[in-house]
């Protein structure tokens, strides 16, 4: 079953790549020569990749109707097609296990009042930008350290892009996630709390960073 699911996901991904090339859309890494309604791809197909989704969304935890539950929407950045069904899911599960099983109250106490939904976003490259070090990754949500221009650990995403993806892919869900969390495929310590709570999914303290940033974004708490 997993083998067929992975095969279907890869076919859907390549269809998305070809669709992006055929309509002449471009990203910061795309280069086209265009004539009429046709475009010639100068680079390989992966270089014209836009943020694509494998499926609409996957409900990972279902504890009941959204009307009386808190819906947590989880996305990611810096995860390639090969990461989506492996390390991406593992990073999210690690965070969820800590949040609802071994983390600090109130989440374990009220775990049955939360639903969790995952949106699979593909990036062309792994990791996040580190501008002062000249490191720039081609990712779907523009994840970057030094998000404010000065603070290394301030790791965040383009919330406008993330919200657009959630609005599109969960348009038929019948609910809007009250909590929004983004795992970023990088090991350097970092995170941020805005409308989205973001965290470095590969850092050894990733689950604790996620909980801290959720305190900002969902609960409106300041730092200690």
Phi, psi and omega in degrees: 000316178297322180298315180292322179297316179296321179296315179297318180299319179293320178296319178296322180296313180295325176298320177296320178299313181294322177298318180297319180291320185294328184266000175078014176291153181225151171244185183292347180251007183265141175223124184232150161249131193238138176217113182064233181262009181247151176227141176259125181277121182281323179260181178292161184305327184294338181285349177253019181290128170264171171303117182238158179238141180283316181224176177293287173204160181239125176277113183271326178227124181235106181251012177134184184300142181296337182301330178230036174227158170268124180264120178261120176259126183243130175231183181209164176218148181080018177252123181276178180302327180283341181272336193302314184267003182240269186293329179299309179295321180296320179296320179292316180298322179298318179293315182295320178300318180290317184296316188256348183246306187245002181281186181279150173299151019264358188297313178299322182295324184249027185300329182286356178260012181238138167249150180230132183231135183249135172248128184266107181251128183262135173249156178285331181226158178273155173098196182220160178291145169227081190307315182297338180261006180070023179260120180226124181250144178272092183240161186292325187244015174058039180301138183207139165283171183053043187298332178266003179093348184227332188259114185302314187286353180281093183254120182211177183239172173282104186292329178299314178296318181296318180294323178297319179295315179297317180298321182287309188282341179246021183299328183261008185288332181088007178206164177239129181300128177280331177248138180228125187228134180236122173267136183245132189282071180209153183259346179292138183301134176172161178178177179196158178231113174229227170294327172255144169262124181242154180205154177282106187293342181260359179285149182296338179257018186309310182299323179289323176299316181300314180296319179300313183290329175296329175300324176287306192285321184264321186262350179070026181274149175269177175291169184301000000 
